[in-house]
């Protein structure tokens, strides 16, 4: 079975804006990789736009897109966070956070009006974003004797894998990041090298 390990995200922060009945909806999109980054960004925006009425947001994380959340931050249920997440999903993005800062203009827009405002402002931010392709990888470490050095280096070169860390003491150690779709090939090749031990360091990450 073919393993899909590539997905779309955004490469840098971008911004969008929508105005209606005096209210301003400032949408800010960010590339993120974990929920800690999300919390830090949302907290920073709350401080920067401390005079705004609402700071609504949504995000989706991981190459599978299975980590996500949306927040209405005081707006009527389903009128803000869900439309924001819907725009992220409609573009097939992950590792993406969008925060929409709302300044109230004094006139209530109603739930349909709010859904429209959060949807359009988010769409504007994502339309202005640079879309990039990311690859989900697994961090691995090879521990081997000096006599196996050439074989290990040839494996990394042939598969065009990066060296993310190395240690040359009594024995040698090199860390790398392997695309999920090539893990079986990498594992078989590494196990064929004499005096070489393969350790999988962590679960899926992206590069």
C-alpha angles and dihedrals in degrees: 000000000000114000115219110213104160126087141161128261137150122271101212142003118288136179140219136182139204128179128196132163091345094309118121123208112196110191120198121188123198138182108237135172104193144017093257090064089049092054092048094050095045090048092050092050091050088057095043093048096033092147094057120107098224139017104194122178149166135192142181123201140191134032089277091047090224096134113074144137140177131202129199092192095207099327117120111288113279095005099103120012095044095052089048092052089045091060092049090050096044088061093046093240130156134176083044132130126188122189119188116200113203126203109194115231098199098258121094113233099198124230095289089050092049093048089051093048096049091043096050096043091050092047089052092053093048092045087057093048128102107240114214136181117239130194123219111226141177122231112233137177129209118204114191147148123262092255089064094051096102093049093050094047090048090052092052092046095047092050092040092233123163125240105235095176141352141191126188112192129122084327130020127248129187127178124205143168116241124196110242092237090060100043094102092050091046094047093051093047094047092049089053091061114096117244092006125131120196119208124184105218104191145349127270119327132166136236 
